[in-house]
């Protein structure tokens, strides 16, 4: 399995240093996430990524592609997640 060149890992110290220099895109006043609580963890399930991916050429409306790209890095992964959710919803509906 080859590594994904778009994934970069940073330590907390590196992130804080980048924020102090004004290099972080994260807002300093961004709210912290609240505690998830016991109920969340009791219902949580582990989701494993699918191993096999198919490479395809796909024509997409420009405004749709622009919207996904505007959400930041990982737009293709998010597009795949939307398609997977639709596929799973339709599969359940057919049963």
Buried (B, 14 or more C-beta within 10 A) or exposed (E): EEEEEEEEEEEEEEEEEBBEEEEEEEEEEEEEEEEEEEEEEEEEEEEEEEEEEEEEEEEEEEEEBEEBBEEEEBBEEBBEEEEEEEEEEEEEEEE
